Amino acid sequence: MRREALRLTICVAAASVLAVFALASIAQAHTDGLDDVRAATAAFHSVPNAKAAGYGDPGLPCFDSPSTSQGMGFHLVNGALLNDGGALDRLHPEALVYEMHSGTLKLVAVEYIVKMTDAATAPHFLGQQMMPNKALGLWTLHAWIWRANPQSLFAAYNTRVSLCPKS
């Protein structure tokens, strides 16, 4: 009987410790200060909702880096926000980034974009320096708010995002 009680006590204690670690992990995942951005973009998990809000296919290819096994994905861009003279609003990202998963687009990140003609030097946003995309003439900043990125919340590519589908 004592052995049974001891085993039960140990199991309850172990389960409690695991629960504390699980809750700490969940809490840590959302300490990046971007919960308001998640709330503002949650409806865009639905591509039709994103399109209804003005996000569309700008004709860009899927972006990835096969040599480093990092994906970025497909972009839906809101042209009205992009043509806003370089004004950035954390709750209204210029682009939504999707990964192709089992034939369906899954929202993985948001991207803030400023045309290089609107800012001669790299702007700072969300405490980060934006990265140049000289080929497109843009300053960009990704925020991987819907798919964790082991490199950084703001890295350009993500090892947890699939490479682009082969055409």
Helices and strands as residue ranges (DSSP letters): H 2-29, H 35-41, G 42-45, H 47-52, E 55-56, E 63-65, G 66-68, E 70-78, H 79-82, E 95-101, E 104-115, G 116-118, E 124-125, E 128-129, E 131-133, E 138-143
